Structure formats: structure tokens, C-alpha cells
């Protein structure tokens, strides 16, 4: 789906106090960005920010960073933050491929991937955020006891992701192909915009948790 360009989005992001500019300059020092030193969780491909904002509101004892590549999408999250500021949440406009340039070894305690682009063509497999190429990047930033959580309604992408985990040298801690009917993995679940939309259409939601 082609994203609609919103005039002025880039300027709004540059001017916003909720968006971190030059994020690579904070590598190894992200705790200094927040009012309190707390565990750091990030979402890669956060979209319009609802999931991150709901998480940050529910868990004030955790610091959050939402990463989104597209300025026109990130703009919507910034607008929500202006209406309801949260001290433990900031945003970054950047490509997911650069994550190891922005975070130091072991600096991130949890990574969230929600309804990522499936890149359905085989030749684009390495672009998927759950490919072994991206797991290698996560290896560089995730804390030894950290976890990665992934949700999707795309069954093929989920199967691919399950297969990539051992190939990347990671461990599958838990998984389900029907999250909303799994009493254990669904406990405390916070839905994204896509999750709410797809589940209302009857699509089962898949989830996995992996660790290094």
C-alpha cells in the first residue's frame, strides 16, 4: 500500500520535542534522555503510536522508544502525544536497519514488532523484520535477559518467523496462532490498531516471544 505524503510532516517531526533528532548521538546513553533510569523497551515499526502510548501509560516504570520510518505515519503519533504527553515515551524517525547504530550492546531490554510488512516475495525475505539478518542486528542491542515479542495476522510470515528463530541462533520461548483465545499469552495484551481491525474481521492473531 502506498503511503500518502503529508505536507509539512518532516518539519513537524524536526520541531517536535517528542521526537529524538540524531538518535545515533544517544547510543549508550539513552537513559539520560528520560526523567528516570528504567528498563528500555522499543517498538520497531510503531505506526501511529497507539500501542506504544497505551504501554507507556500502563507501565510508567518502563522507558519506551517508538521507531517509525515514515514521517507521514509518525506525524499521527506526535499529534496524539501533544494531546496526552507521556514522560516515559519518545519517538525516532529512522530505518529499522540502523538499529545497531543507535543502541549500544545490551542497551535494550525488550523489542516489540507488531504487524510488520510481510514482504511476501521470496527475494525480499531479508527485509522482513523477523529475518535472520534482522535478528543479527537485534543481537547487538538486546540485553542478555531481554526478549523480542512479535504479533501478526499473516500466517505465512509467522511460519517464516518461527523458522528463522533457530537459524538465527535464538530461542523460541512461547508462541500461539490464536492469541485472543490463549489465556496465558493474552493476559495483559495491549492491542494495536491493526490487531483490533484484523481480529474484528475474524482473523486469528499470532504471537511469539523469543530470546537470545
N, C-alpha and C positions, 0 to 999 in steps of 0.2 A: 504494500500500500504506500502510495506516495504521500509524504508529509507536506502539509500546506505551510508555506513560509509566511510567518507573521512579521510584517514590517516593524522595525524597532525592537525586536526580541533581543538581538545581540547587545544593543545599547542598554536595555533594561537589565540584562544579566551583568554587564560590566559595572553598572551603577549600584546594583543591589548589595546590601550588607549581608544578605543571607547566602550569597554565592561566593565561594573562595576563588580568588584570582591567583594565577601562577601557583597551582597546588603543589608542584614539584618542590617549591621552596620550603614546604612544611614537612617534607619527608623526614621521618624520625622525630618529629616534634609536634605531632597532631594534637597531643593533649594540651598544648599551650593555646590552641585555638578556642577551646571550650572553657567555660567558667569553672568546671570541676574535672579532676582527673578520674576517669571512669573507663570501664571496658569500651572498646570502639567496635561498632558494627557498621558495615557498609552494605548498600544495595547497588548492584551494577545493573543499569538499565531500569531506572526507577519510574520512568514515565512521568505522569502528572503529580506524583508525590504522595498520593493518599496513603499508601502502605507505610511509608516512612513516617509520615506525620502521625498516623494512628499509633505506630510503635513508640515513637518518641514521647507522645502524650501518656501512653500506658506505662512506660518504663523510664522515668526521669533519672534513674540511677545508671543509665547507659548513654553513651555519646553515639550519635548517628551521623553518617555522611551518605547522602544520596547522589549517585553518579548517573548523569544522563548526557548522551552525546548531542542530542538535537536541541538547539536553543528554543525553537518554537514550542517544544514539549516542556522543556524546563521552565519556560516563562509561566506556565499554568501553575506549577508548584510554587514559584516565587509569589504569585498573586495570592495563593492560599496562605502562605507564610505571613504575608503582610496583614492578613485578616486575623491570623491566630499564631503569633510568634511563639517559637519554642526554643529555649536556650540551649538545648542539647542536640540541635539539628542544624546542619548546614548542607549546602549543595555544591556540586562540582560539575562544570560542563567540560567533559573530556571523553576521549575514546577509551573503551574498556581495555584495549590492547596495551595501554600505557600504565596500567595499574602498578606495575613493579617500579615505575619511575616516580611514583607519587607516594608510595608507602614503603617503609623500611621492613627489614626481616622481622617477622613476628609482631608487627605493629597492629594488625587487625585481628580481633577476636572472633568475629563471625562475618560470613559473606552470604548475602541473600541474592538469589537470581529468581525472578518471577516472570513467567510468560515471555521468555526471551525469544527473539527472532529464530525460527526453526531452520532457516537457510536450507530448504528442502533438497536442493540439488547436491549430489554427491561431491562434486568438485568444490563445493563451498563448505564442506564439513568442518574444516579447520577454523571457520569463522564462528561456529556455534560456541556459545559461552560455556558449554559443558564439554567441549572437545579436549583432548589430551593436551593440546597446545595451550589452551587457557588454564587448565589445571596446573600446568608447569608455572604459569605466571602467579597463580594463587599460592603455589608452594613457597614463593619468595616473600609473601606478605603475611600469610596466616600464622597465628601463634601456634605453638606445638599442640596445645589442647583445644584449638579452635575447631569450628565446624562450618560447613557450607550447606545451605538449605536451598533447594530448587523446587519450584512449582510450575506446572504446565498442564494444559489440557490436550497437548499434542502427543498422542500415544507413540508415534514413531520417534519423535525427539526424546521422549522419556526412555524408550528402549535403547536408543543410541547412547544416552547419558549413563544408563546402568552399565553398558558395555565398556564405556570409556573409563569409568572409575578405576577398575583394577589395572587397566592398561596404563593409566597414569601413575600407578603405584599408591593409589588412595584406598580407603576402606569404606565400604557401604555400611552405615550404622543402622539405617531404617529406611523403609520405602513402602509406598502404597499406591495403588492405581485408582483408589476411590477415597480420597482424603476425608470428605464430609461424612462418610459412613465408617470411618476408622476412629474409634473412641480415644485411642491413645495419641495418635499423631494430630488429631483435630483439636485436642484440648488447647485452649488459648489461641486458636488460629485467628489471625487477622487477615481479612480478605483484601485483595487488590481490586481495582476497577474491573480488570479483565476476568478475574476469578468470579466476581459477582455476576458479571454478564454471561459468561460461559456456563456456569453452574445453573443459572436460571433457564438456560436453553436445554438443560438435561445432560450436559457434557460432564463426565466424571473428571475430577481434578486429581492429578498425580503429584506426589511429593516424595522427595528423597532427602536424606541427611547423610553427609559424607564427612570424613575426617582424614587427615594425613597419616 
